[in-house]
Amino acid sequence: MLVVEDVVLVRMVVAAYLREGGFQVVEASGADEAIRVLGATHVDVVFSDVRMPGTDGHGLADWIRQNKPKVKIVLGSGVESEIRDETVVRKPYDQGELLRRIRTVLTSDR
């Protein structure tokens, strides 16, 4: 699993939540780093913040769909207007809800 979040403390907390939930986690600070990780590491699911400097989470999700179509995507946002069709977890993150949403996406056909 890849966690993409530009705010270091948020990324650390989310990664800790997911590790406690049994996931092996790789971290990236933005979309460019995430794309490099995806090129070098097998990842089943990406959890990304929407609002980041440079390419945002929606742009990263578009890149993943075009270049790594088997990788599942979950986005996180605290801004209602940024929510599109992707599975979105609302900020502030609840550990149980975050784990449920990611497990659901991993078992879905989408």
C-alpha positions, 0 to 999 in steps of 0.5 A: 500500500502506498500513502501519498500525503504532503503533510509529514505528520498526517502521513505518519499518522495515516501510515501508522493506522494502516500498519496497525491494520496489517498493511505494509506501507510505503510513503510518498510526499507527493504525486511525483514521488508516488509515480517513482514508487509505483514504477519500482514497487508492487502496490495494490492500493494507493491512498492519497490526499487530494490537495497537494502541491504540484499534481493533486490527488485527482491528477495522480488517480488519473495517472494511475488509471492510465498507467497502472490500471490494476492499482486501486485508488482511495482519496482523502479530502476535507473539502467537499468540492474536491470530491469526485467519483473516486472512493473518498475518505473524509478528513479528519480520518477515523482509523476504523473508517479508513481501514474499512474503506481500503479493505472494501476497495481491495475486494471490489472489482473496480 
